[in-house]
Amino acid sequence: MQIVIVPPQASWSAEFAALKPALLRAAPAGSYIHHIGSTAVPGLAAKDVIDVQLTVDDLERVEDAAFEREGFQSTRILNDHCPPRLDLPARELEKRFYRGLGRAANVHVRQKGRFNQRFALVCRDFLRARPVAAASYGLMKQRLAERFPADADAYYDIKDPVFDIIVEGANAWAALVGWFEPPGD
């Protein structure tokens, strides 16, 4: 996998919107969708991959076949990265993960109320509200991609702990401003 960070694209929000109908058809009843990740933050450089979070009431109700019919390939049940010094039960980090077979997209299916479901949203909103933090994060990703364009392990070995710093700042920001989970996008 070649890691390429591109300048922000005005089309990313429309491309997210185009993915929504297929994802909602595949999703269990009561699910909702957010545009997450760097492509969801205006002005932020990113890999040209649309990240989507599908929030479900129960991960056990997610059917791989439904997503595959809609053009999304199941990879497996995964656990998100756990920040250092947090002693979280594995279920707080569990997710299902799908890749778009058409438009490059990563679909993170997470259960409502869990740590990993919340952090994706609070970090997105924090970076939207703090443009200096967003620009710094983008610059860090660009420099990592320049140094490790073909080494995803090295890229994420550095990027994940940096993102842990963002999570910590985002949680403090969320408490300060009274952040709450927004409705689906």
C-alpha positions in Angstrom: 0.0 0.0 0.0 1.4 3.4 -1.0 0.7 6.1 1.5 0.0 9.4 -0.3 -1.4 12.5 1.6 -3.1 14.9 -0.7 -4.3 18.5 -0.2 -7.9 18.9 1.0 -10.5 18.3 -1.7 -13.8 20.2 -1.9 -15.4 17.0 -3.2 -14.9 14.9 -0.1 -18.2 15.8 1.6 -20.2 15.1 -1.6 -18.4 11.8 -2.0 -19.3 10.9 1.5 -23.0 11.8 0.8 -22.9 9.6 -2.3 -21.8 6.6 -0.1 -24.6 7.0 2.5 -27.6 5.4 0.6 -25.8 2.1 0.0 -24.5 2.0 3.6 -27.9 2.7 5.1 -29.4 -0.1 2.9 -26.8 -2.5 4.3 -27.0 -1.3 7.9 -29.2 -2.7 10.7 -32.3 -0.7 11.5 -31.6 2.2 13.8 -28.1 2.8 12.5 -26.7 6.2 11.7 -23.7 7.5 9.8 -21.1 10.2 10.3 -18.3 11.4 8.0 -15.2 11.0 10.1 -11.4 11.1 9.7 -9.3 13.7 8.0 -11.5 14.0 4.9 -14.3 15.2 7.2 -12.2 18.2 8.5 -12.3 21.1 6.1 -8.8 22.2 5.1 -7.1 19.1 6.4 -4.7 17.2 4.1 -5.5 13.4 4.0 -5.2 10.2 2.2 -7.9 10.3 -0.6 -10.0 7.7 1.3 -13.4 8.7 2.7 -13.8 7.5 6.3 -17.3 6.7 7.5 -18.5 5.7 10.9 -21.7 3.6 11.0 -23.0 3.5 14.5 -25.1 0.5 15.4 -27.0 -0.6 18.5 -25.4 -4.1 18.4 -22.4 -5.3 16.4 -23.8 -8.8 16.3 -26.6 -7.6 14.1 -24.2 -6.4 11.3 -24.4 -8.7 8.3 -21.4 -8.9 6.0 -23.4 -10.1 3.1 -25.6 -7.0 3.2 -22.5 -4.8 2.9 -21.0 -6.9 0.2 -24.2 -6.6 -1.9 -23.8 -2.8 -1.7 -20.1 -2.8 -2.8 -18.2 -3.0 0.4 -15.7 -5.8 1.2 -15.6 -7.1 4.7 -12.1 -7.4 6.1 -12.8 -8.8 9.6 -13.8 -7.9 13.1 -11.1 -5.6 14.4 -10.1 -3.7 17.5 -9.1 -0.1 17.3 -5.8 1.0 18.8 -5.9 1.6 22.6 -4.1 4.7 23.8 -1.3 4.0 26.3 -2.2 3.8 30.0 -5.9 3.3 29.3 -7.1 0.0 30.5 -10.1 -0.5 28.3 -12.0 -3.8 27.9 -11.6 -5.2 24.3 -15.3 -4.6 23.6 -14.8 -0.8 24.0 -12.4 -1.0 20.9 -14.2 -3.6 18.8 -15.5 -2.8 15.4 -16.4 -4.2 12.0 -14.4 -2.8 9.0 -15.3 -2.6 5.3 -13.5 -1.2 2.3 -15.4 0.4 -0.6 -14.9 -1.5 -3.8 -15.7 1.6 -5.9 -14.8 4.9 -4.4 -11.9 4.4 -1.9 -13.7 4.3 1.5 -13.1 2.9 4.9 -16.3 2.0 6.8 -15.9 1.7 10.6 -18.9 0.0 12.1 -18.9 0.7 15.9 -21.4 0.1 18.6 -23.1 3.1 20.1 -21.7 4.4 23.4 -18.4 2.6 23.3 -15.0 4.4 23.6 -14.1 4.0 19.9 -17.5 5.2 18.7 -17.1 8.4 20.7 -13.5 9.2 20.0 -13.9 9.3 16.2 -16.6 12.0 16.6 -15.0 14.1 19.3 -11.7 14.1 17.5 -13.3 15.1 14.3 -15.2 17.9 15.9 -12.1 19.1 17.9 -10.0 19.3 14.7 -12.8 21.2 13.0 -12.9 23.7 15.9 -9.1 24.0 16.2 -7.5 24.8 12.8 -4.0 25.0 14.2 -4.2 21.5 15.6 -5.7 20.3 12.3 -3.0 21.9 10.2 -0.3 20.5 12.5 -1.8 17.0 12.3 -1.9 17.3 8.5 1.7 18.4 8.3 2.8 15.5 10.5 0.9 13.0 8.2 2.5 14.6 5.1 6.0 14.3 6.5 5.4 10.7 7.6 4.1 9.8 4.2 7.2 11.3 2.6 9.5 9.3 4.9 7.5 6.0 4.8 5.5 6.0 1.5 5.6 2.2 1.2 5.7 1.2 4.9 2.3 1.4 6.5 3.5 -0.2 9.7 6.1 2.6 10.2 3.6 5.2 9.3 1.0 4.0 11.8 3.6 3.2 14.5 4.2 7.0 14.7 0.8 8.3 13.6 -1.2 6.4 16.3 0.6 7.8 19.3 0.3 11.3 17.8 -3.4 10.7 17.4 -3.5 9.6 21.1 -2.3 13.1 22.0 -5.1 14.5 19.9 -7.7 12.3 21.7 -6.5 13.6 25.0 -6.8 17.2 23.9 -10.1 16.5 22.2 -11.5 15.0 25.4 -10.4 18.1 27.4 -11.9 20.4 24.8 -15.2 18.4 24.8 -15.5 18.7 28.6 -14.7 22.5 28.3 -17.3 23.2 25.6 -20.0 20.7 26.7 -19.6 18.6 23.6 -22.2 16.0 22.9 -22.6 13.5 20.1 -24.1 15.2 17.0 -26.9 13.6 15.0 -25.8 11.6 11.9 -24.4 13.5 8.9 
